[in-house]
Amino acid sequence: MRVALQIGVCFVLTLLLPACQIPEKAGNGIEVGMKKIQVRNLLGPADVRTTFVKQTESIWGPQEAWWDQVEMGVSLESWLYIYPQEGTLFIYFLGDSDSVSFMAFTPEGVVY
């Protein structure tokens, strides 16, 4: 019984973990540390650009992986690239940084 449960958990994780990763087509080679100009050259202009200040301790979604690394009150510039069949790629620039600080991908149809 216990072995069957472990196999079931491994199977579910195998299905869910790829959903959190950035698909090759959507990411198009974007990496943390890249300059804004490099991102624009690879992906073009962002579909949506916003700037906000961190005001909450926790967040739901793929940003959970790194949200606690951002200090309270710090501003983040967010560039969203929307891929209708795949999901939304979020690229974050911390403070006045010209380099990618964090990235997150929300697969199409996933609700947090």
Phi and psi restraints in degrees (range 20) as a CNS / XPLOR table:
assign (resid 1 and name C) (resid 2 and name N)
       (resid 2 and name CA) (resid 2 and name C) 1.0 -64.9 20.0 2
assign (resid 2 and name N) (resid 2 and name CA)
       (resid 2 and name C) (resid 3 and name N) 1.0 -39.4 20.0 2
assign (resid 2 and name C) (resid 3 and name N)
       (resid 3 and name CA) (resid 3 and name C) 1.0 -64.4 20.0 2
assign (resid 3 and name N) (resid 3 and name CA)
       (resid 3 and name C) (resid 4 and name N) 1.0 -40.4 20.0 2
assign (resid 3 and name C) (resid 4 and name N)
       (resid 4 and name CA) (resid 4 and name C) 1.0 -63.0 20.0 2
assign (resid 4 and name N) (resid 4 and name CA)
       (resid 4 and name C) (resid 5 and name N) 1.0 -38.8 20.0 2
assign (resid 4 and name C) (resid 5 and name N)
       (resid 5 and name CA) (resid 5 and name C) 1.0 -65.0 20.0 2
assign (resid 5 and name N) (resid 5 and name CA)
       (resid 5 and name C) (resid 6 and name N) 1.0 -43.5 20.0 2
assign (resid 5 and name C) (resid 6 and name N)
       (resid 6 and name CA) (resid 6 and name C) 1.0 -63.5 20.0 2
assign (resid 6 and name N) (resid 6 and name CA)
       (resid 6 and name C) (resid 7 and name N) 1.0 -40.5 20.0 2
assign (resid 6 and name C) (resid 7 and name N)
       (resid 7 and name CA) (resid 7 and name C) 1.0 -65.0 20.0 2
assign (resid 7 and name N) (resid 7 and name CA)
       (resid 7 and name C) (resid 8 and name N) 1.0 -41.3 20.0 2
assign (resid 7 and name C) (resid 8 and name N)
       (resid 8 and name CA) (resid 8 and name C) 1.0 -62.5 20.0 2
assign (resid 8 and name N) (resid 8 and name CA)
       (resid 8 and name C) (resid 9 and name N) 1.0 -43.2 20.0 2
assign (resid 8 and name C) (resid 9 and name N)
       (resid 9 and name CA) (resid 9 and name C) 1.0 -63.3 20.0 2
assign (resid 9 and name N) (resid 9 and name CA)
       (resid 9 and name C) (resid 10 and name N) 1.0 -44.8 20.0 2
assign (resid 9 and name C) (resid 10 and name N)
       (resid 10 and name CA) (resid 10 and name C) 1.0 -61.4 20.0 2
assign (resid 10 and name N) (resid 10 and name CA)
       (resid 10 and name C) (resid 11 and name N) 1.0 -39.5 20.0 2
assign (resid 10 and name C) (resid 11 and name N)
       (resid 11 and name CA) (resid 11 and name C) 1.0 -63.4 20.0 2
assign (resid 11 and name N) (resid 11 and name CA)
       (resid 11 and name C) (resid 12 and name N) 1.0 -45.7 20.0 2
assign (resid 11 and name C) (resid 12 and name N)
       (resid 12 and name CA) (resid 12 and name C) 1.0 -63.3 20.0 2
assign (resid 12 and name N) (resid 12 and name CA)
       (resid 12 and name C) (resid 13 and name N) 1.0 -44.3 20.0 2
assign (resid 12 and name C) (resid 13 and name N)
       (resid 13 and name CA) (resid 13 and name C) 1.0 -62.9 20.0 2
assign (resid 13 and name N) (resid 13 and name CA)
       (resid 13 and name C) (resid 14 and name N) 1.0 -37.8 20.0 2
assign (resid 13 and name C) (resid 14 and name N)
       (resid 14 and name CA) (resid 14 and name C) 1.0 -61.6 20.0 2
assign (resid 14 and name N) (resid 14 and name CA)
       (resid 14 and name C) (resid 15 and name N) 1.0 -35.0 20.0 2
assign (resid 14 and name C) (resid 15 and name N)
       (resid 15 and name CA) (resid 15 and name C) 1.0 -76.5 20.0 2
assign (resid 15 and name N) (resid 15 and name CA)
       (resid 15 and name C) (resid 16 and name N) 1.0 -36.3 20.0 2
assign (resid 15 and name C) (resid 16 and name N)
       (resid 16 and name CA) (resid 16 and name C) 1.0 -86.3 20.0 2
assign (resid 16 and name N) (resid 16 and name CA)
       (resid 16 and name C) (resid 17 and name N) 1.0 -35.3 20.0 2
assign (resid 16 and name C) (resid 17 and name N)
       (resid 17 and name CA) (resid 17 and name C) 1.0 -59.2 20.0 2
assign (resid 17 and name N) (resid 17 and name CA)
       (resid 17 and name C) (resid 18 and name N) 1.0 -42.9 20.0 2
assign (resid 17 and name C) (resid 18 and name N)
       (resid 18 and name CA) (resid 18 and name C) 1.0 -62.2 20.0 2
assign (resid 18 and name N) (resid 18 and name CA)
       (resid 18 and name C) (resid 19 and name N) 1.0 -25.1 20.0 2
assign (resid 18 and name C) (resid 19 and name N)
       (resid 19 and name CA) (resid 19 and name C) 1.0 -67.5 20.0 2
assign (resid 19 and name N) (resid 19 and name CA)
       (resid 19 and name C) (resid 20 and name N) 1.0 -22.0 20.0 2
assign (resid 19 and name C) (resid 20 and name N)
       (resid 20 and name CA) (resid 20 and name C) 1.0 -88.1 20.0 2
assign (resid 20 and name N) (resid 20 and name CA)
       (resid 20 and name C) (resid 21 and name N) 1.0 -15.2 20.0 2
assign (resid 20 and name C) (resid 21 and name N)
       (resid 21 and name CA) (resid 21 and name C) 1.0 -84.3 20.0 2
assign (resid 21 and name N) (resid 21 and name CA)
       (resid 21 and name C) (resid 22 and name N) 1.0 153.8 20.0 2
assign (resid 21 and name C) (resid 22 and name N)
       (resid 22 and name CA) (resid 22 and name C) 1.0 -80.6 20.0 2
assign (resid 22 and name N) (resid 22 and name CA)
       (resid 22 and name C) (resid 23 and name N) 1.0 120.2 20.0 2
assign (resid 22 and name C) (resid 23 and name N)
       (resid 23 and name CA) (resid 23 and name C) 1.0 -60.2 20.0 2
assign (resid 23 and name N) (resid 23 and name CA)
       (resid 23 and name C) (resid 24 and name N) 1.0 145.6 20.0 2
assign (resid 23 and name C) (resid 24 and name N)
       (resid 24 and name CA) (resid 24 and name C) 1.0 -52.9 20.0 2
assign (resid 24 and name N) (resid 24 and name CA)
       (resid 24 and name C) (resid 25 and name N) 1.0 -45.6 20.0 2
assign (resid 24 and name C) (resid 25 and name N)
       (resid 25 and name CA) (resid 25 and name C) 1.0 -62.9 20.0 2
assign (resid 25 and name N) (resid 25 and name CA)
       (resid 25 and name C) (resid 26 and name N) 1.0 -43.1 20.0 2
assign (resid 25 and name C) (resid 26 and name N)
       (resid 26 and name CA) (resid 26 and name C) 1.0 -71.0 20.0 2
assign (resid 26 and name N) (resid 26 and name CA)
       (resid 26 and name C) (resid 27 and name N) 1.0 -41.9 20.0 2
assign (resid 26 and name C) (resid 27 and name N)
       (resid 27 and name CA) (resid 27 and name C) 1.0 -74.9 20.0 2
assign (resid 27 and name N) (resid 27 and name CA)
       (resid 27 and name C) (resid 28 and name N) 1.0 -33.1 20.0 2
assign (resid 27 and name C) (resid 28 and name N)
       (resid 28 and name CA) (resid 28 and name C) 1.0 48.3 20.0 2
assign (resid 28 and name N) (resid 28 and name CA)
       (resid 28 and name C) (resid 29 and name N) 1.0 37.0 20.0 2
assign (resid 28 and name C) (resid 29 and name N)
       (resid 29 and name CA) (resid 29 and name C) 1.0 86.6 20.0 2
assign (resid 29 and name N) (resid 29 and name CA)
       (resid 29 and name C) (resid 30 and name N) 1.0 8.6 20.0 2
assign (resid 29 and name C) (resid 30 and name N)
       (resid 30 and name CA) (resid 30 and name C) 1.0 -72.0 20.0 2
assign (resid 30 and name N) (resid 30 and name CA)
       (resid 30 and name C) (resid 31 and name N) 1.0 136.5 20.0 2
assign (resid 30 and name C) (resid 31 and name N)
       (resid 31 and name CA) (resid 31 and name C) 1.0 -136.8 20.0 2
assign (resid 31 and name N) (resid 31 and name CA)
       (resid 31 and name C) (resid 32 and name N) 1.0 154.8 20.0 2
assign (resid 31 and name C) (resid 32 and name N)
       (resid 32 and name CA) (resid 32 and name C) 1.0 -59.2 20.0 2
assign (resid 32 and name N) (resid 32 and name CA)
       (resid 32 and name C) (resid 33 and name N) 1.0 135.8 20.0 2
assign (resid 32 and name C) (resid 33 and name N)
       (resid 33 and name CA) (resid 33 and name C) 1.0 101.2 20.0 2
assign (resid 33 and name N) (resid 33 and name CA)
       (resid 33 and name C) (resid 34 and name N) 1.0 -16.2 20.0 2
assign (resid 33 and name C) (resid 34 and name N)
       (resid 34 and name CA) (resid 34 and name C) 1.0 -67.0 20.0 2
assign (resid 34 and name N) (resid 34 and name CA)
       (resid 34 and name C) (resid 35 and name N) 1.0 148.9 20.0 2
assign (resid 34 and name C) (resid 35 and name N)
       (resid 35 and name CA) (resid 35 and name C) 1.0 -77.8 20.0 2
assign (resid 35 and name N) (resid 35 and name CA)
       (resid 35 and name C) (resid 36 and name N) 1.0 155.8 20.0 2
assign (resid 35 and name C) (resid 36 and name N)
       (resid 36 and name CA) (resid 36 and name C) 1.0 -56.8 20.0 2
assign (resid 36 and name N) (resid 36 and name CA)
       (resid 36 and name C) (resid 37 and name N) 1.0 -41.2 20.0 2
assign (resid 36 and name C) (resid 37 and name N)
       (resid 37 and name CA) (resid 37 and name C) 1.0 -62.5 20.0 2
assign (resid 37 and name N) (resid 37 and name CA)
       (resid 37 and name C) (resid 38 and name N) 1.0 -36.3 20.0 2
assign (resid 37 and name C) (resid 38 and name N)
       (resid 38 and name CA) (resid 38 and name C) 1.0 -66.8 20.0 2
assign (resid 38 and name N) (resid 38 and name CA)
       (resid 38 and name C) (resid 39 and name N) 1.0 -40.8 20.0 2
assign (resid 38 and name C) (resid 39 and name N)
       (resid 39 and name CA) (resid 39 and name C) 1.0 -62.2 20.0 2
assign (resid 39 and name N) (resid 39 and name CA)
       (resid 39 and name C) (resid 40 and name N) 1.0 -47.3 20.0 2
assign (resid 39 and name C) (resid 40 and name N)
       (resid 40 and name CA) (resid 40 and name C) 1.0 -60.7 20.0 2
assign (resid 40 and name N) (resid 40 and name CA)
       (resid 40 and name C) (resid 41 and name N) 1.0 -40.2 20.0 2
assign (resid 40 and name C) (resid 41 and name N)
       (resid 41 and name CA) (resid 41 and name C) 1.0 -64.0 20.0 2
assign (resid 41 and name N) (resid 41 and name CA)
       (resid 41 and name C) (resid 42 and name N) 1.0 -35.9 20.0 2
assign (resid 41 and name C) (resid 42 and name N)
       (resid 42 and name CA) (resid 42 and name C) 1.0 -83.7 20.0 2
assign (resid 42 and name N) (resid 42 and name CA)
       (resid 42 and name C) (resid 43 and name N) 1.0 -40.1 20.0 2
assign (resid 42 and name C) (resid 43 and name N)
       (resid 43 and name CA) (resid 43 and name C) 1.0 -111.3 20.0 2
assign (resid 43 and name N) (resid 43 and name CA)
       (resid 43 and name C) (resid 44 and name N) 1.0 -11.8 20.0 2
assign (resid 43 and name C) (resid 44 and name N)
       (resid 44 and name CA) (resid 44 and name C) 1.0 83.0 20.0 2
assign (resid 44 and name N) (resid 44 and name CA)
       (resid 44 and name C) (resid 45 and name N) 1.0 -172.5 20.0 2
assign (resid 44 and name C) (resid 45 and name N)
       (resid 45 and name CA) (resid 45 and name C) 1.0 -67.8 20.0 2
assign (resid 45 and name N) (resid 45 and name CA)
       (resid 45 and name C) (resid 46 and name N) 1.0 148.2 20.0 2
assign (resid 45 and name C) (resid 46 and name N)
       (resid 46 and name CA) (resid 46 and name C) 1.0 -67.3 20.0 2
assign (resid 46 and name N) (resid 46 and name CA)
       (resid 46 and name C) (resid 47 and name N) 1.0 148.1 20.0 2
assign (resid 46 and name C) (resid 47 and name N)
       (resid 47 and name CA) (resid 47 and name C) 1.0 -68.5 20.0 2
assign (resid 47 and name N) (resid 47 and name CA)
       (resid 47 and name C) (resid 48 and name N) 1.0 -36.7 20.0 2
assign (resid 47 and name C) (resid 48 and name N)
       (resid 48 and name CA) (resid 48 and name C) 1.0 -142.1 20.0 2
assign (resid 48 and name N) (resid 48 and name CA)
       (resid 48 and name C) (resid 49 and name N) 1.0 134.9 20.0 2
assign (resid 48 and name C) (resid 49 and name N)
       (resid 49 and name CA) (resid 49 and name C) 1.0 -126.0 20.0 2
assign (resid 49 and name N) (resid 49 and name CA)
       (resid 49 and name C) (resid 50 and name N) 1.0 129.0 20.0 2
assign (resid 49 and name C) (resid 50 and name N)
       (resid 50 and name CA) (resid 50 and name C) 1.0 -138.7 20.0 2
assign (resid 50 and name N) (resid 50 and name CA)
       (resid 50 and name C) (resid 51 and name N) 1.0 157.6 20.0 2
assign (resid 50 and name C) (resid 51 and name N)
       (resid 51 and name CA) (resid 51 and name C) 1.0 -127.1 20.0 2
assign (resid 51 and name N) (resid 51 and name CA)
       (resid 51 and name C) (resid 52 and name N) 1.0 134.3 20.0 2
assign (resid 51 and name C) (resid 52 and name N)
       (resid 52 and name CA) (resid 52 and name C) 1.0 -144.9 20.0 2
assign (resid 52 and name N) (resid 52 and name CA)
       (resid 52 and name C) (resid 53 and name N) 1.0 166.9 20.0 2
assign (resid 52 and name C) (resid 53 and name N)
       (resid 53 and name CA) (resid 53 and name C) 1.0 -112.2 20.0 2
assign (resid 53 and name N) (resid 53 and name CA)
       (resid 53 and name C) (resid 54 and name N) 1.0 134.7 20.0 2
assign (resid 53 and name C) (resid 54 and name N)
       (resid 54 and name CA) (resid 54 and name C) 1.0 -66.1 20.0 2
assign (resid 54 and name N) (resid 54 and name CA)
       (resid 54 and name C) (resid 55 and name N) 1.0 120.5 20.0 2
assign (resid 54 and name C) (resid 55 and name N)
       (resid 55 and name CA) (resid 55 and name C) 1.0 -127.8 20.0 2
assign (resid 55 and name N) (resid 55 and name CA)
       (resid 55 and name C) (resid 56 and name N) 1.0 -0.4 20.0 2
assign (resid 55 and name C) (resid 56 and name N)
       (resid 56 and name CA) (resid 56 and name C) 1.0 -126.4 20.0 2
assign (resid 56 and name N) (resid 56 and name CA)
       (resid 56 and name C) (resid 57 and name N) 1.0 147.3 20.0 2
assign (resid 56 and name C) (resid 57 and name N)
       (resid 57 and name CA) (resid 57 and name C) 1.0 -71.1 20.0 2
assign (resid 57 and name N) (resid 57 and name CA)
       (resid 57 and name C) (resid 58 and name N) 1.0 -34.1 20.0 2
assign (resid 57 and name C) (resid 58 and name N)
       (resid 58 and name CA) (resid 58 and name C) 1.0 -127.8 20.0 2
assign (resid 58 and name N) (resid 58 and name CA)
       (resid 58 and name C) (resid 59 and name N) 1.0 162.8 20.0 2
assign (resid 58 and name C) (resid 59 and name N)
       (resid 59 and name CA) (resid 59 and name C) 1.0 -147.6 20.0 2
assign (resid 59 and name N) (resid 59 and name CA)
       (resid 59 and name C) (resid 60 and name N) 1.0 150.6 20.0 2
assign (resid 59 and name C) (resid 60 and name N)
       (resid 60 and name CA) (resid 60 and name C) 1.0 -99.0 20.0 2
assign (resid 60 and name N) (resid 60 and name CA)
       (resid 60 and name C) (resid 61 and name N) 1.0 143.2 20.0 2
assign (resid 60 and name C) (resid 61 and name N)
       (resid 61 and name CA) (resid 61 and name C) 1.0 117.3 20.0 2
assign (resid 61 and name N) (resid 61 and name CA)
       (resid 61 and name C) (resid 62 and name N) 1.0 -171.9 20.0 2
assign (resid 61 and name C) (resid 62 and name N)
       (resid 62 and name CA) (resid 62 and name C) 1.0 -66.9 20.0 2
assign (resid 62 and name N) (resid 62 and name CA)
       (resid 62 and name C) (resid 63 and name N) 1.0 -16.4 20.0 2
assign (resid 62 and name C) (resid 63 and name N)
       (resid 63 and name CA) (resid 63 and name C) 1.0 -68.7 20.0 2
assign (resid 63 and name N) (resid 63 and name CA)
       (resid 63 and name C) (resid 64 and name N) 1.0 -15.8 20.0 2
assign (resid 63 and name C) (resid 64 and name N)
       (resid 64 and name CA) (resid 64 and name C) 1.0 -55.0 20.0 2
assign (resid 64 and name N) (resid 64 and name CA)
       (resid 64 and name C) (resid 65 and name N) 1.0 -30.5 20.0 2
assign (resid 64 and name C) (resid 65 and name N)
       (resid 65 and name CA) (resid 65 and name C) 1.0 -62.2 20.0 2
assign (resid 65 and name N) (resid 65 and name CA)
       (resid 65 and name C) (resid 66 and name N) 1.0 -28.1 20.0 2
assign (resid 65 and name C) (resid 66 and name N)
       (resid 66 and name CA) (resid 66 and name C) 1.0 -130.6 20.0 2
assign (resid 66 and name N) (resid 66 and name CA)
       (resid 66 and name C) (resid 67 and name N) 1.0 -2.3 20.0 2
assign (resid 66 and name C) (resid 67 and name N)
       (resid 67 and name CA) (resid 67 and name C) 1.0 -56.1 20.0 2
assign (resid 67 and name N) (resid 67 and name CA)
       (resid 67 and name C) (resid 68 and name N) 1.0 -37.0 20.0 2
assign (resid 67 and name C) (resid 68 and name N)
       (resid 68 and name CA) (resid 68 and name C) 1.0 -71.0 20.0 2
assign (resid 68 and name N) (resid 68 and name CA)
       (resid 68 and name C) (resid 69 and name N) 1.0 -10.6 20.0 2
assign (resid 68 and name C) (resid 69 and name N)
       (resid 69 and name CA) (resid 69 and name C) 1.0 -81.3 20.0 2
assign (resid 69 and name N) (resid 69 and name CA)
       (resid 69 and name C) (resid 70 and name N) 1.0 -13.7 20.0 2
assign (resid 69 and name C) (resid 70 and name N)
       (resid 70 and name CA) (resid 70 and name C) 1.0 -94.4 20.0 2
assign (resid 70 and name N) (resid 70 and name CA)
       (resid 70 and name C) (resid 71 and name N) 1.0 126.4 20.0 2
assign (resid 70 and name C) (resid 71 and name N)
       (resid 71 and name CA) (resid 71 and name C) 1.0 -72.3 20.0 2
assign (resid 71 and name N) (resid 71 and name CA)
       (resid 71 and name C) (resid 72 and name N) 1.0 148.4 20.0 2
assign (resid 71 and name C) (resid 72 and name N)
       (resid 72 and name CA) (resid 72 and name C) 1.0 -60.5 20.0 2
assign (resid 72 and name N) (resid 72 and name CA)
       (resid 72 and name C) (resid 73 and name N) 1.0 136.5 20.0 2
assign (resid 72 and name C) (resid 73 and name N)
       (resid 73 and name CA) (resid 73 and name C) 1.0 89.5 20.0 2
assign (resid 73 and name N) (resid 73 and name CA)
       (resid 73 and name C) (resid 74 and name N) 1.0 -4.5 20.0 2
assign (resid 73 and name C) (resid 74 and name N)
       (resid 74 and name CA) (resid 74 and name C) 1.0 -81.5 20.0 2
assign (resid 74 and name N) (resid 74 and name CA)
       (resid 74 and name C) (resid 75 and name N) 1.0 141.8 20.0 2
assign (resid 74 and name C) (resid 75 and name N)
       (resid 75 and name CA) (resid 75 and name C) 1.0 -88.3 20.0 2
assign (resid 75 and name N) (resid 75 and name CA)
       (resid 75 and name C) (resid 76 and name N) 1.0 148.4 20.0 2
assign (resid 75 and name C) (resid 76 and name N)
       (resid 76 and name CA) (resid 76 and name C) 1.0 -130.2 20.0 2
assign (resid 76 and name N) (resid 76 and name CA)
       (resid 76 and name C) (resid 77 and name N) 1.0 134.3 20.0 2
assign (resid 76 and name C) (resid 77 and name N)
       (resid 77 and name CA) (resid 77 and name C) 1.0 -97.4 20.0 2
assign (resid 77 and name N) (resid 77 and name CA)
       (resid 77 and name C) (resid 78 and name N) 1.0 128.7 20.0 2
assign (resid 77 and name C) (resid 78 and name N)
       (resid 78 and name CA) (resid 78 and name C) 1.0 -117.2 20.0 2
assign (resid 78 and name N) (resid 78 and name CA)
       (resid 78 and name C) (resid 79 and name N) 1.0 128.5 20.0 2
assign (resid 78 and name C) (resid 79 and name N)
       (resid 79 and name CA) (resid 79 and name C) 1.0 -111.9 20.0 2
assign (resid 79 and name N) (resid 79 and name CA)
       (resid 79 and name C) (resid 80 and name N) 1.0 126.6 20.0 2
assign (resid 79 and name C) (resid 80 and name N)
       (resid 80 and name CA) (resid 80 and name C) 1.0 -109.9 20.0 2
assign (resid 80 and name N) (resid 80 and name CA)
       (resid 80 and name C) (resid 81 and name N) 1.0 132.4 20.0 2
assign (resid 80 and name C) (resid 81 and name N)
       (resid 81 and name CA) (resid 81 and name C) 1.0 -117.8 20.0 2
assign (resid 81 and name N) (resid 81 and name CA)
       (resid 81 and name C) (resid 82 and name N) 1.0 118.0 20.0 2
assign (resid 81 and name C) (resid 82 and name N)
       (resid 82 and name CA) (resid 82 and name C) 1.0 -100.1 20.0 2
assign (resid 82 and name N) (resid 82 and name CA)
       (resid 82 and name C) (resid 83 and name N) 1.0 123.4 20.0 2
assign (resid 82 and name C) (resid 83 and name N)
       (resid 83 and name CA) (resid 83 and name C) 1.0 -115.6 20.0 2
assign (resid 83 and name N) (resid 83 and name CA)
       (resid 83 and name C) (resid 84 and name N) 1.0 100.2 20.0 2
assign (resid 83 and name C) (resid 84 and name N)
       (resid 84 and name CA) (resid 84 and name C) 1.0 -51.0 20.0 2
assign (resid 84 and name N) (resid 84 and name CA)
       (resid 84 and name C) (resid 85 and name N) 1.0 -35.3 20.0 2
assign (resid 84 and name C) (resid 85 and name N)
       (resid 85 and name CA) (resid 85 and name C) 1.0 -91.7 20.0 2
assign (resid 85 and name N) (resid 85 and name CA)
       (resid 85 and name C) (resid 86 and name N) 1.0 -11.6 20.0 2
assign (resid 85 and name C) (resid 86 and name N)
       (resid 86 and name CA) (resid 86 and name C) 1.0 -116.8 20.0 2
assign (resid 86 and name N) (resid 86 and name CA)
       (resid 86 and name C) (resid 87 and name N) 1.0 -46.6 20.0 2
assign (resid 86 and name C) (resid 87 and name N)
       (resid 87 and name CA) (resid 87 and name C) 1.0 149.4 20.0 2
assign (resid 87 and name N) (resid 87 and name CA)
       (resid 87 and name C) (resid 88 and name N) 1.0 -157.9 20.0 2
assign (resid 87 and name C) (resid 88 and name N)
       (resid 88 and name CA) (resid 88 and name C) 1.0 -123.0 20.0 2
assign (resid 88 and name N) (resid 88 and name CA)
       (resid 88 and name C) (resid 89 and name N) 1.0 129.2 20.0 2
assign (resid 88 and name C) (resid 89 and name N)
       (resid 89 and name CA) (resid 89 and name C) 1.0 -97.7 20.0 2
assign (resid 89 and name N) (resid 89 and name CA)
       (resid 89 and name C) (resid 90 and name N) 1.0 124.9 20.0 2
assign (resid 89 and name C) (resid 90 and name N)
       (resid 90 and name CA) (resid 90 and name C) 1.0 -107.5 20.0 2
assign (resid 90 and name N) (resid 90 and name CA)
       (resid 90 and name C) (resid 91 and name N) 1.0 126.6 20.0 2
assign (resid 90 and name C) (resid 91 and name N)
       (resid 91 and name CA) (resid 91 and name C) 1.0 -118.9 20.0 2
assign (resid 91 and name N) (resid 91 and name CA)
       (resid 91 and name C) (resid 92 and name N) 1.0 127.9 20.0 2
assign (resid 91 and name C) (resid 92 and name N)
       (resid 92 and name CA) (resid 92 and name C) 1.0 -116.0 20.0 2
assign (resid 92 and name N) (resid 92 and name CA)
       (resid 92 and name C) (resid 93 and name N) 1.0 139.0 20.0 2
assign (resid 92 and name C) (resid 93 and name N)
       (resid 93 and name CA) (resid 93 and name C) 1.0 -117.8 20.0 2
assign (resid 93 and name N) (resid 93 and name CA)
       (resid 93 and name C) (resid 94 and name N) 1.0 120.7 20.0 2
assign (resid 93 and name C) (resid 94 and name N)
       (resid 94 and name CA) (resid 94 and name C) 1.0 -81.2 20.0 2
assign (resid 94 and name N) (resid 94 and name CA)
       (resid 94 and name C) (resid 95 and name N) 1.0 128.9 20.0 2
assign (resid 94 and name C) (resid 95 and name N)
       (resid 95 and name CA) (resid 95 and name C) 1.0 58.1 20.0 2
assign (resid 95 and name N) (resid 95 and name CA)
       (resid 95 and name C) (resid 96 and name N) 1.0 -130.4 20.0 2
assign (resid 95 and name C) (resid 96 and name N)
       (resid 96 and name CA) (resid 96 and name C) 1.0 -96.8 20.0 2
assign (resid 96 and name N) (resid 96 and name CA)
       (resid 96 and name C) (resid 97 and name N) 1.0 17.7 20.0 2
assign (resid 96 and name C) (resid 97 and name N)
       (resid 97 and name CA) (resid 97 and name C) 1.0 -62.9 20.0 2
assign (resid 97 and name N) (resid 97 and name CA)
       (resid 97 and name C) (resid 98 and name N) 1.0 144.1 20.0 2
assign (resid 97 and name C) (resid 98 and name N)
       (resid 98 and name CA) (resid 98 and name C) 1.0 -97.1 20.0 2
assign (resid 98 and name N) (resid 98 and name CA)
       (resid 98 and name C) (resid 99 and name N) 1.0 1.7 20.0 2
assign (resid 98 and name C) (resid 99 and name N)
       (resid 99 and name CA) (resid 99 and name C) 1.0 -116.1 20.0 2
assign (resid 99 and name N) (resid 99 and name CA)
       (resid 99 and name C) (resid 100 and name N) 1.0 148.6 20.0 2
assign (resid 99 and name C) (resid 100 and name N)
       (resid 100 and name CA) (resid 100 and name C) 1.0 -60.5 20.0 2
assign (resid 100 and name N) (resid 100 and name CA)
       (resid 100 and name C) (resid 101 and name N) 1.0 124.1 20.0 2
assign (resid 100 and name C) (resid 101 and name N)
       (resid 101 and name CA) (resid 101 and name C) 1.0 -96.2 20.0 2
assign (resid 101 and name N) (resid 101 and name CA)
       (resid 101 and name C) (resid 102 and name N) 1.0 -41.6 20.0 2
assign (resid 101 and name C) (resid 102 and name N)
       (resid 102 and name CA) (resid 102 and name C) 1.0 -147.9 20.0 2
assign (resid 102 and name N) (resid 102 and name CA)
       (resid 102 and name C) (resid 103 and name N) 1.0 159.1 20.0 2
assign (resid 102 and name C) (resid 103 and name N)
       (resid 103 and name CA) (resid 103 and name C) 1.0 -139.1 20.0 2
assign (resid 103 and name N) (resid 103 and name CA)
       (resid 103 and name C) (resid 104 and name N) 1.0 154.7 20.0 2
assign (resid 103 and name C) (resid 104 and name N)
       (resid 104 and name CA) (resid 104 and name C) 1.0 -151.7 20.0 2
assign (resid 104 and name N) (resid 104 and name CA)
       (resid 104 and name C) (resid 105 and name N) 1.0 149.9 20.0 2
assign (resid 104 and name C) (resid 105 and name N)
       (resid 105 and name CA) (resid 105 and name C) 1.0 -131.5 20.0 2
assign (resid 105 and name N) (resid 105 and name CA)
       (resid 105 and name C) (resid 106 and name N) 1.0 128.8 20.0 2
assign (resid 105 and name C) (resid 106 and name N)
       (resid 106 and name CA) (resid 106 and name C) 1.0 -109.3 20.0 2
assign (resid 106 and name N) (resid 106 and name CA)
       (resid 106 and name C) (resid 107 and name N) 1.0 112.4 20.0 2
assign (resid 106 and name C) (resid 107 and name N)
       (resid 107 and name CA) (resid 107 and name C) 1.0 -62.0 20.0 2
assign (resid 107 and name N) (resid 107 and name CA)
       (resid 107 and name C) (resid 108 and name N) 1.0 147.4 20.0 2
assign (resid 107 and name C) (resid 108 and name N)
       (resid 108 and name CA) (resid 108 and name C) 1.0 -56.4 20.0 2
assign (resid 108 and name N) (resid 108 and name CA)
       (resid 108 and name C) (resid 109 and name N) 1.0 132.0 20.0 2
assign (resid 108 and name C) (resid 109 and name N)
       (resid 109 and name CA) (resid 109 and name C) 1.0 89.3 20.0 2
assign (resid 109 and name N) (resid 109 and name CA)
       (resid 109 and name C) (resid 110 and name N) 1.0 -10.4 20.0 2
assign (resid 109 and name C) (resid 110 and name N)
       (resid 110 and name CA) (resid 110 and name C) 1.0 -85.3 20.0 2
assign (resid 110 and name N) (resid 110 and name CA)
       (resid 110 and name C) (resid 111 and name N) 1.0 131.9 20.0 2
assign (resid 110 and name C) (resid 111 and name N)
       (resid 111 and name CA) (resid 111 and name C) 1.0 -118.1 20.0 2
assign (resid 111 and name N) (resid 111 and name CA)
       (resid 111 and name C) (resid 112 and name N) 1.0 130.8 20.0 2
